[in-house]
Amino acid sequence: MTDGGAGPLRGLRVLDLATLFAGPLAATLLGDFGADVVKVEHPGRPDPSRGHGPAKDGVGLWWKLLGRNKRTMTLDLSTPGGRDTLLRLAAGADVVIENFRPGTLERWGLGWPELSAVNPRLVLARVTGFGQFGPYARRPGFGTLAEAMSGFAAATGEPDGPPTLPPFGLADSIAALTAAYAVMTALAGRERTGRGQVVDLAIIEPILTVLGPQPLWYDQLGYVQPRTGNRSANNAPRNTYRSADGRWLAVSTSAQSVAERVVRLVGRPELAGEPWFGTGSGRAAHAPVLDEAVGSWIARHKADEVLEAFERAEAAVALVYDVRDVMADPQFAALDSVTEVDDPELGPLRMQNVLFRLSETPGGIRWAGRPHGADTNAVLTELGLSPAEIAGLREEGAL
């Protein structure tokens, strides 16, 4: 594993003012490829991700992932000293990422007019539930609300069951990927104009985009996608099936040729001759017939036999993994998808690696999430503050 010290974003300076989870994860993605990310947390109220989920020896494990490749400092932005210090930091930064409710930075005297005045080349990424304007802008917004409002939950779950929410931060993660892309787009624009700009990203929007053409279908046809469980409205067979030894496998037949191979494999070649079999929507309309054919065949074979037969037939199948399977899988191991990181607090840790591999300027994990405020003195000293000035900020309660 490389440490990403010479990554392509080396020299990019990012201030991460955000919490839970989209904004901080966007900053993590930039840090993975070499950006110098300084995580700014309130002195008395650290990023809540430090306390989310399981902990070991009192140390939150989620933070180890979310806080990797970031230096950590404390700063109360609502104090005069905190405001002035943030402006000094912003003067030398390339990117600020924040997710306060609209109007909060402005109330502290840290809005775009003040930030751009000290640094006209700054990119300010504002990641909020509903964006910076509109009737919901000032509402508290979380990924769960985006999963509900985007149409994701309505289309997820069994047909006769309730709408289903994901058990992890799906909308936040999609928004984080989008925010990192938006920041890089704004920086590319800066190369042409010489000026920074504001990125306004609403968490409700990226997940709406990845849901596909649902608005287009409704606009043109009045069609509302129903809940279909593991089935697809666009092709079949597409489901999870249980093997003779109790393992679950997922089958996909998005391509017509693969669908034909599958029905031949399971001993039902006559299905490929049915007039409805020639289109994905036609097969989806006859999903019960195809599920019975595929499911009954898989139920008569052990999982290893199913995998081997599908591979020979060049048909698409995968075991349904939990995290134990992920950690033991040879393909993930070959890609180093889950890599080991040495951590001073907890020792060796295994976590997801950087998102993609670059042949010339790879990213990497230099360190896992650091303790609250661990780098405050170092960052302020680099900024040019004297020990007396730092002590004064502490006395004020700004640090």
HELIX and SHEET records of a PDB file:
HELIX    1   1 ALA A   22  GLY A   31  1                                  10    
HELIX    2   2 PRO A   48  GLY A   51  5                                   4    
HELIX    3   3 LEU A   61  LEU A   66  1                                   6    
HELIX    4   4 PRO A   80  ALA A   91  1                                  12    
HELIX    5   5 THR A  104  ARG A  107  1                                   4    
HELIX    6   6 TRP A  112  VAL A  118  1                                   7    
HELIX    7   7 GLY A  143  MET A  149  1                                   7    
HELIX    8   8 ALA A  153  ALA A  155  5                                   3    
HELIX    9   9 LEU A  170  THR A  193  1                                  24    
HELIX   10  10 ILE A  204  VAL A  210  1                                   7    
HELIX   11  11 GLN A  214  LEU A  221  1                                   8    
HELIX   12  12 GLN A  256  LEU A  265  1                                  10    
HELIX   13  13 PRO A  269  GLY A  273  5                                   5    
HELIX   14  14 PRO A  275  GLY A  278  5                                   4    
HELIX   15  15 GLY A  280  ALA A  285  1                                   6    
HELIX   16  16 ALA A  287  ALA A  299  1                                  13    
HELIX   17  17 ALA A  303  ARG A  312  1                                  10    
HELIX   18  18 VAL A  323  ALA A  328  1                                   6    
HELIX   19  19 PRO A  330  LEU A  335  1                                   6    
HELIX   20  20 THR A  376  GLU A  382  1                                   7    
HELIX   21  21 PRO A  387  GLU A  396  1                                  10    
SHEET    1   A 6 LYS A  70  THR A  74  0                                        
SHEET    2   A 6 ASP A  36  GLU A  41  1                                        
SHEET    3   A 6 ARG A  13  ASP A  16  1                                        
SHEET    4   A 6 VAL A  95  GLU A  98  1                                        
SHEET    5   A 6 VAL A 123  THR A 128  1                                        
SHEET    6   A 6 VAL A 198  ALA A 202  1                                        
SHEET    1   B 2 ALA A  55  LYS A  56  0                                        
SHEET    2   B 2 VAL A  59  GLY A  60 -1                                        
SHEET    1   C 3 ASN A 239  ARG A 242  0                                        
SHEET    2   C 3 TRP A 248  SER A 252 -1                                        
SHEET    3   C 3 ALA A 316  LEU A 319 -1                                        
SHEET    1   D 2 VAL A 338  ASP A 343  0                                        
SHEET    2   D 2 GLY A 347  GLN A 352 -1                                        
END                                                                             
